[in-house]
Amino acid sequence: MDASACALLLVFLLVLGALAWPLGKVLSAVCAGRMYGWTGRIERPLYRLAGVQPDTSMRWSRYALALLAFNAVGTFAVYGLQRLQHLLPVNPAGMGAVSPDSSFNTAVSFVANTNWQGYGGESTMSHLTQMLGLGVQNFLSAATGIAVVILPPFHGHPYKRLTIAIGGGR
């Protein structure tokens, strides 16, 4: 490893160490149902726009339907990006549309967080499809898993009461 790689690693570790404590405090507040000062200023307008009432509990069935709808939108978005990539920008190699079966398989696997790839990435997907479709879905599928497994017990213990308090309500 040369000097520039060592310096980059050192900078990365310093930034990671500096952000660990403040991000941990924010995540702790979110899991406890409290809004942190600056997160509240961001979340309140988004709640209004989405029609969410943060002090109202959500039944488990509505929570499940919301997660299924969210993942269905992600599936259609990734599928559509692959099928239309030949018409979209950020395609310098001029990649053609991905076949319907491969598009569906890839979209479902990335939404389900298995990320199974039955294709050659750089020889099949445009830059836009990889960044906007697959890259974003890598994050969203993991976030969905956190929303299903980790956060509900902090918001009203839905496994016992079958009610999930989203947005700080109890």
PEDAZI-V392142 format. One record per helix or strand of 3 or more residues. SS is the DSSP state (2 for helix, 1 for strand). FROM is the first residue (numbers start at 1). LEN is the number of residues. If there is no record, write none. Layout:
<<SS,FROM,LEN> <SS,FROM,LEN>>
This chain:
<<2,3,29> <2,37,14> <1,57,3> <2,60,25> <2,100,12> <2,121,4> <2,127,24> <2,152,3> <2,158,4> <1,163,3>>
